[in-house]
Amino acid sequence: MRLKTFISFISVCFVNAVVWAASPATPSSDFTLSSTSHIPGATLQPGTYSIHVVNRLSDRVILKVDAANGAQHSTFIGIPNNKIEKPAASGPLKWANSPDGTPYIKGWYFNGSPSVVEFVYPKDDAVAIAKSNPAMVPAVDPASEGKVTDSTLSQDDMQLLTLWVLSLEQVGPGGAPSIKAARYEMASASQKPAIKALPHTASWLPWVWLVALCSLIAAAALHIIASKNRTSPVSERQPLRE
């Protein structure tokens, strides 16, 4: 009975340890803005905020920014971009030039992350940023895909939206520059961006369930063996032969 209890206790501890180790930490940061700044789909006033990743897909992440006072919540798309130099500490990166004088946050670096997460702006904002900065600007165009264009766009829709990159292109000698749009491609040439939502990265959960099942089977086997030992008759002693 003691052996059964001990094995059950060890099994439960092992399962809990695996679950704890398999639960990845969600990247998040708290920050304070001293001036008004733009993020995709919203304008943040000076104050304290938090930003964290709420979902990960094959070619994008879903980010959420919350105001400390609870007055504002914004959810939008980001893409990991290892071509952007990582800063020394967690925090925002801003576009060098602003279309309207108010800074646009280009992306965010979370401590320990392999790359900066670049923000994906709605088409109109992305066009304005591309006209002011000599760079490729990630963009989405929900209206062209029959989606809402305001802040009520759901996470499910964000997972399915086509990603684009916009850049300023000179058309002919002396011609007026125009915006060039290209389909977003992941950094790795061997991978193609998925338009459909994909499941999260590989999880330890199946192994956890397997260990738990094996623990239950072992406990049941020990219980059966112990029951048989309790109910089996004690063999009578044979008399000693002279």
C-alpha positions in Angstrom: 0.0 0.0 0.0 2.8 2.3 0.8 4.6 1.5 -2.5 1.4 2.3 -4.4 1.0 5.7 -2.6 4.6 6.5 -3.2 4.5 5.7 -7.0 1.3 7.7 -7.4 2.8 10.7 -5.6 5.9 10.5 -7.8 3.8 10.3 -11.0 1.7 13.3 -10.1 4.8 15.3 -9.3 6.4 14.4 -12.6 3.3 15.3 -14.6 3.1 18.7 -12.9 6.8 19.3 -13.5 6.4 18.5 -17.2 3.4 20.8 -17.5 5.2 23.6 -15.8 8.3 23.2 -18.0 6.3 22.9 -21.1 4.3 26.1 -20.6 6.2 28.8 -22.6 6.4 32.3 -21.1 4.4 34.8 -23.0 6.6 37.8 -24.1 5.3 41.0 -22.5 6.6 44.4 -21.5 5.4 47.4 -19.6 6.3 50.8 -21.0 5.6 54.5 -20.5 5.2 57.0 -23.3 6.1 60.7 -22.7 4.6 61.8 -26.0 1.8 60.8 -28.4 2.7 57.9 -30.6 1.0 55.8 -33.3 0.6 52.0 -33.4 -1.4 50.1 -35.9 -5.0 51.1 -35.7 -4.6 53.4 -32.7 -2.9 56.5 -31.3 -1.5 56.2 -27.8 -1.5 59.3 -25.6 1.2 59.8 -23.0 0.9 57.3 -20.2 1.7 53.8 -19.0 0.9 50.7 -21.1 1.7 47.0 -21.5 2.3 45.0 -24.7 2.3 41.3 -25.0 2.0 38.5 -27.6 -1.4 36.8 -27.5 -1.0 34.4 -30.4 1.8 33.0 -32.7 1.3 31.7 -36.2 3.7 30.5 -38.9 4.3 34.0 -40.4 2.9 36.4 -37.9 2.2 37.1 -34.2 -0.9 38.8 -32.7 0.0 41.6 -30.3 -2.1 43.5 -27.8 -1.5 46.8 -26.1 -3.4 47.7 -22.9 -3.4 51.0 -21.1 -2.6 50.8 -17.4 -5.8 52.7 -16.6 -7.9 50.3 -18.6 -9.0 53.0 -21.0 -7.5 51.5 -24.2 -7.0 48.1 -25.7 -5.6 47.6 -29.1 -4.9 44.3 -30.9 -2.9 44.1 -34.2 -0.5 42.0 -36.3 3.3 41.9 -36.1 5.9 40.0 -38.0 9.3 38.8 -36.7 12.0 40.6 -38.6 15.6 39.4 -37.9 16.9 42.1 -40.4 16.2 44.8 -37.8 19.1 45.3 -35.4 18.1 44.3 -31.9 18.4 47.1 -29.3 20.2 46.5 -26.0 17.0 46.3 -24.0 13.3 45.6 -24.4 11.3 48.4 -25.8 9.9 50.2 -28.9 11.7 51.1 -32.2 10.3 54.1 -34.1 10.3 55.0 -37.7 12.9 57.6 -38.5 10.5 60.0 -40.2 6.9 60.6 -39.3 4.2 61.5 -41.9 2.4 63.9 -39.6 4.9 64.8 -37.0 3.7 62.2 -34.5 6.1 59.2 -34.1 5.0 55.9 -35.5 6.3 52.9 -33.6 8.0 50.6 -36.0 8.2 47.5 -33.8 9.0 46.0 -30.5 11.9 44.0 -29.0 11.1 41.6 -26.1 14.1 40.6 -24.0 15.4 37.3 -25.0 13.5 37.1 -28.3 15.5 36.1 -31.4 14.3 39.1 -33.4 12.4 42.3 -33.3 8.6 42.1 -34.0 7.8 44.7 -36.7 4.3 46.2 -36.6 2.0 45.7 -39.5 0.1 48.9 -40.3 -3.2 49.3 -42.2 -2.7 50.3 -45.8 -3.3 54.0 -45.5 -0.9 54.4 -42.6 1.7 52.1 -44.3 1.5 54.2 -47.5 2.2 57.4 -45.5 5.1 55.7 -43.7 6.6 54.4 -46.9 6.5 57.8 -48.5 8.4 59.3 -45.6 10.9 56.4 -45.1 13.2 54.6 -47.6 12.2 51.2 -46.4 9.7 48.3 -46.9 6.7 48.7 -44.7 4.5 45.7 -43.7 0.8 46.3 -44.4 -2.6 44.8 -44.5 -5.7 45.9 -46.5 -8.8 44.4 -44.8 -11.2 46.3 -47.0 -9.9 44.5 -50.1 -10.7 41.2 -48.5 -14.2 42.2 -47.3 -13.2 42.8 -43.7 -13.9 45.7 -41.3 -11.2 48.4 -41.3 -11.7 49.6 -37.8 -10.5 48.4 -34.4 -13.2 45.7 -34.2 -11.3 43.4 -36.6 -11.2 40.0 -34.8 -8.1 37.9 -34.1 -9.5 35.2 -36.4 -9.6 37.7 -39.2 -6.1 38.9 -38.4 -4.8 35.3 -38.8 -6.3 35.1 -42.3 -5.4 38.5 -43.7 -2.9 38.6 -46.6 0.3 40.4 -45.6 2.0 42.9 -47.9 5.1 45.0 -48.0 5.0 48.6 -49.4 7.9 50.6 -50.7 8.4 53.8 -52.6 9.4 53.2 -56.2 10.7 55.7 -58.8 8.8 55.4 -62.1 11.1 56.3 -65.0 13.6 59.1 -65.1 12.2 62.2 -63.5 8.9 60.5 -62.9 6.8 60.9 -59.8 7.5 58.2 -57.2 4.7 55.6 -56.6 4.0 53.0 -54.0 5.0 49.4 -54.9 3.1 46.6 -53.2 4.5 43.0 -53.0 3.3 39.9 -51.3 5.0 39.4 -48.0 7.4 36.5 -47.9 9.0 35.0 -44.9 12.8 35.4 -44.4 13.4 31.7 -45.0 13.2 30.9 -48.7 12.3 27.3 -47.8 9.1 28.4 -46.1 6.1 30.0 -47.7 3.8 32.3 -45.7 0.5 30.6 -44.7 -2.7 32.5 -45.3 -4.7 30.1 -43.3 -4.3 30.1 -39.6 -2.0 27.3 -38.4 -1.9 25.7 -35.0 0.5 26.9 -32.4 4.1 25.6 -32.3 4.7 22.0 -31.1 3.5 21.3 -27.6 4.5 18.9 -24.9 0.8 18.3 -24.0 0.5 14.9 -25.8 3.5 13.6 -23.8 1.9 14.9 -20.6 -1.3 13.0 -21.3 0.7 9.8 -22.2 2.7 10.0 -18.9 -0.6 10.6 -17.0 -2.2 7.6 -18.7 0.8 5.4 -17.9 0.6 6.5 -14.3 -3.0 5.6 -14.0 -2.4 2.2 -15.5 0.5 1.6 -13.1 -1.6 2.6 -10.2 -4.5 0.3 -11.3 -2.1 -2.6 -11.7 -0.7 -2.1 -8.2 -4.2 -1.9 -6.8 -5.1 -5.3 -8.4 -1.9 -6.9 -7.1 -2.5 -5.6 -3.6 -6.1 -6.8 -3.7 -5.1 -10.3 -4.8 -2.5 -10.5 -2.0 -5.1 -9.5 0.6 -7.7 -12.1 -0.6 -5.4 -15.1 -1.4 -5.5 -17.8 1.4 -2.3 -18.4 3.5 -0.9 -21.8 2.7 -1.0 -24.3 5.5 2.3 -25.4 6.9 3.2 -29.0 6.2 4.3 -31.1 9.1 8.0 -31.8 9.3 8.9 -35.3 8.3 10.9 -37.3 10.7 
